[in-house]
Each structure stands twice: as C-alpha cells, then as structure tokens.
Amino acid sequence: MVDASATDERFGEGSRMEFYSQDEVQHILQVAIARQARSSDTVEHLTRAQLLEIAEELGISPGELHEAEIEWRAQSGEMQERQAFDQARKGRFQRRVTRYLIVNGFLAGCALLASGGASIMGVPYIALFWGMFLALDGWNTYGLTGDRYEDAFRRWQRRHRLKRSVHSLLTRWLKL
C-alpha cells in the first residue's frame, strides 16, 4: 500500500487524483516540451515516425494526426502571412515618415537660405498639414485592431496573391 504523503513528495503538492481538462493537458505538455527543449544543448527534431509513435501513445489515430497537421500548416501559413502584412505596413509607414522628414527639412533649408536665415515662411503650415495625414497613417498602421485589421489583412492578402499569380504567369510566359 502506497502512503499518500510519499505520493505527494514524489509528484508534488496536489497530486492526489487530480483531473485536467483537454486545454490544461495541452498547456502542461507544451510547457514541459518547451522546458525540455531549453534544457537540452541541441535542437532536437522529431521524425514523422516518432510523431506517429507519440500520437499512438496518446491515443490519437493517424487520421486525426494527419488532419491536425493540415490544420497546423494552414495556421502556420496564415501566421507567416500576417507577419509579412504587419512588416509591410510598418515599412510603408517608416518610408512615409522618412519622406516627410526629408522634404520638410529641405523646404525649411530652402526657406532659410532664401530669407537669409531670417524666416522659414510657410514651412510650419506645410509640415503641420502633412503631419496630420502622417499621424492618421500612423494610427492606421499601429492602432488598427479587430474587424478593421481583418479587413485590411484580407485586402492585402488578395492583392499579394494576385501579384504572385501575375508574376508566376509572366515568368512562365517569358520562358516559352
């Protein structure tokens, strides 16, 4: 007969007949796998056969595993597309800020040279007017969330796929 206190010492507090939901089990296993990966010196990759073996031990059928792989690949691809979308938007905004600074700096320099250093004339008005639109663009780049973000992402995704299709078609056509 096993003493309950011996079980607690071996497995830690609360190890007596606890039940976990599917989400809790998944999270605990993810944390354990991540800790194991951090503690090992080499990055370990599993073969498909090893993945099938682990799934079998967990009672997951090969068909369910295959469906999970398909879903994972789709989610992974969309995550990469979202990262590319975010990078493209931030890059576009940074180019606009750079253009704003260069043009307004040039206008201020020209105004100072033209007036002999006495005045920069209407440059602040131009900078303020343009800056207002730049601030709105910054808000749309960094503050876009929810449905507006999803709509912008889907529009970008369609344009991006169309560009790839046209590029592929032109490449094939030019090789003939």
Backbone torsions as a table, in degrees:
resi	resn	phi	psi	omega
1	MET	NA	134.4	-176.7
2	VAL	-93.1	131.6	178.3
3	ASP	-74.4	134.8	-178.4
4	ALA	-62.5	-33.8	179.7
5	SER	-68.3	-32.7	177.0
6	ALA	-66.9	-37.8	177.7
7	THR	-63.8	-43.4	-179.7
8	ASP	-63.8	-39.0	179.5
9	GLU	-65.6	-39.0	-177.8
10	ARG	-72.8	-42.4	-172.2
11	PHE	-110.2	-1.5	178.7
12	GLY	90.9	173.4	-177.8
13	GLU	-60.9	141.6	173.1
14	GLY	79.5	20.1	-176.5
15	SER	-88.4	0.7	178.7
16	ARG	-75.9	112.5	170.5
17	MET	38.3	56.0	176.1
18	GLU	-89.6	151.7	177.6
19	PHE	-118.8	143.4	-178.6
20	TYR	-125.1	144.4	175.0
21	SER	-77.0	168.5	178.8
22	GLN	-58.7	-43.0	-179.6
23	ASP	-63.7	-41.2	179.5
24	GLU	-65.3	-42.1	177.8
25	VAL	-60.9	-46.0	-179.6
26	GLN	-60.9	-44.8	-178.6
27	HIS	-66.0	-43.6	179.2
28	ILE	-60.6	-44.2	179.1
29	LEU	-65.6	-38.9	177.4
30	GLN	-62.5	-43.3	179.1
31	VAL	-63.8	-43.3	-179.8
32	ALA	-63.3	-42.2	179.6
33	ILE	-65.9	-41.9	179.2
34	ALA	-64.0	-41.0	178.6
35	ARG	-64.6	-40.9	179.6
36	GLN	-64.0	-41.2	180.0
37	ALA	-65.1	-38.8	179.3
38	ARG	-68.7	-34.7	-176.0
39	SER	-79.7	-22.8	179.2
40	SER	-85.6	147.5	-177.1
41	ASP	-76.6	-27.8	-177.4
42	THR	-107.7	149.7	175.3
43	VAL	-81.1	120.5	-175.3
44	GLU	-102.8	131.8	176.5
45	HIS	-112.0	143.5	179.3
46	LEU	-100.5	144.6	174.7
47	THR	-80.6	166.5	178.1
48	ARG	-63.0	-36.5	178.5
49	ALA	-62.7	-40.3	178.4
50	GLN	-66.7	-39.4	177.6
51	LEU	-62.0	-43.3	177.1
52	LEU	-62.0	-39.2	179.7
53	GLU	-64.9	-43.9	178.7
54	ILE	-63.8	-43.7	179.0
55	ALA	-60.9	-40.7	179.1
56	GLU	-62.6	-41.6	178.4
57	GLU	-63.3	-30.2	179.6
58	LEU	-88.7	-0.5	178.4
59	GLY	81.1	25.5	179.8
60	ILE	-100.6	126.0	-178.1
61	SER	-72.5	155.6	177.2
62	PRO	-57.5	-35.4	178.1
63	GLY	-65.0	-44.7	177.7
64	GLU	-63.6	-39.3	178.8
65	LEU	-63.4	-42.7	179.7
66	HIS	-62.2	-44.8	178.0
67	GLU	-62.3	-40.0	178.4
68	ALA	-64.3	-38.4	177.1
69	GLU	-62.3	-44.1	179.6
70	ILE	-61.3	-45.9	179.3
71	GLU	-63.4	-41.6	179.4
72	TRP	-62.5	-43.3	179.4
73	ARG	-62.9	-40.5	179.4
74	ALA	-64.8	-44.9	179.6
75	GLN	-65.9	-39.8	179.4
76	SER	-64.0	-42.6	178.3
77	GLY	-63.4	-41.4	179.6
78	GLU	-67.7	-37.3	177.5
79	MET	-62.1	-41.8	178.3
80	GLN	-64.4	-39.8	177.2
81	GLU	-64.6	-40.3	178.3
82	ARG	-64.2	-40.2	177.8
83	GLN	-64.5	-41.0	178.0
84	ALA	-64.7	-40.1	178.0
85	PHE	-61.4	-48.0	179.4
86	ASP	-62.3	-41.7	178.8
87	GLN	-64.2	-42.5	179.9
88	ALA	-63.0	-43.2	179.4
89	ARG	-64.8	-44.6	-179.9
90	LYS	-66.5	-38.5	177.5
91	GLY	-63.9	-42.1	178.3
92	ARG	-62.3	-42.9	179.7
93	PHE	-65.3	-42.2	178.9
94	GLN	-62.9	-38.4	176.7
95	ARG	-64.4	-38.8	179.0
96	ARG	-67.6	-39.2	177.3
97	VAL	-64.3	-43.4	179.0
98	THR	-61.4	-45.6	178.3
99	ARG	-60.9	-42.2	178.5
100	TYR	-59.1	-48.1	-178.6
101	LEU	-65.3	-42.6	-179.4
102	ILE	-64.7	-49.5	-177.1
103	VAL	-64.8	-46.3	-178.8
104	ASN	-69.2	-34.6	174.0
105	GLY	-63.7	-42.9	178.3
106	PHE	-63.8	-44.5	178.5
107	LEU	-62.2	-42.2	178.7
108	ALA	-64.4	-41.2	177.9
109	GLY	-63.7	-44.0	178.1
110	CYS	-62.9	-42.3	-179.8
111	ALA	-64.6	-40.7	178.2
112	LEU	-65.3	-42.0	179.0
113	LEU	-66.0	-41.6	-178.2
114	ALA	-67.1	-34.6	-177.7
115	SER	-95.5	4.3	-179.7
116	GLY	72.2	26.6	178.0
117	GLY	85.1	5.9	-176.4
118	ALA	-87.4	-29.3	-172.8
119	SER	-154.6	154.6	173.0
120	ILE	-112.6	16.8	175.2
121	MET	44.3	-122.2	-172.1
122	GLY	-91.5	9.7	-177.2
123	VAL	-58.9	-41.6	178.9
124	PRO	-60.0	-33.7	179.6
125	TYR	-67.8	-41.5	177.2
126	ILE	-63.7	-45.3	-179.4
127	ALA	-62.8	-41.8	178.8
128	LEU	-65.7	-45.6	-179.0
129	PHE	-62.3	-49.5	179.4
130	TRP	-66.2	-38.5	179.6
131	GLY	-61.4	-33.3	177.4
132	MET	-61.5	-45.6	179.1
133	PHE	-68.8	-34.6	177.9
134	LEU	-65.9	-39.8	177.9
135	ALA	-64.3	-40.8	176.9
136	LEU	-63.6	-40.1	177.6
137	ASP	-64.2	-40.0	176.4
138	GLY	-62.5	-40.4	177.6
139	TRP	-62.4	-42.7	179.3
140	ASN	-70.0	-26.4	-180.0
141	THR	-79.8	-48.0	-173.4
142	TYR	-101.0	-17.5	-176.0
143	GLY	-107.5	3.3	-176.6
144	LEU	-75.7	124.5	179.4
145	THR	-141.9	171.0	173.4
146	GLY	66.3	-139.6	-176.5
147	ASP	-64.1	-36.1	179.5
148	ARG	-65.1	-38.7	177.0
149	TYR	-64.2	-46.1	-179.6
150	GLU	-61.5	-42.2	178.2
151	ASP	-62.7	-45.4	179.6
152	ALA	-63.9	-40.4	179.3
153	PHE	-64.2	-44.6	-179.4
154	ARG	-64.6	-40.1	176.0
155	ARG	-61.8	-46.0	178.8
156	TRP	-62.0	-42.5	-178.9
157	GLN	-61.3	-44.1	177.7
158	ARG	-62.9	-46.3	178.9
159	ARG	-62.2	-42.5	-179.0
160	HIS	-63.2	-44.0	178.7
161	ARG	-66.9	-38.4	177.6
162	LEU	-63.1	-43.2	178.1
163	LYS	-61.1	-43.6	178.6
164	ARG	-62.8	-41.0	179.9
165	SER	-64.2	-45.7	179.9
166	VAL	-63.8	-43.4	178.9
167	HIS	-61.4	-43.7	179.1
168	SER	-63.4	-43.3	179.6
169	LEU	-63.7	-45.2	178.8
170	LEU	-64.3	-40.5	179.0
171	THR	-62.1	-45.9	177.9
172	ARG	-63.2	-42.0	-177.5
173	TRP	-66.9	-39.1	-179.0
174	LEU	-73.6	-23.3	177.9
175	LYS	-75.1	-19.1	-178.4
176	LEU	-69.5	NA	NA
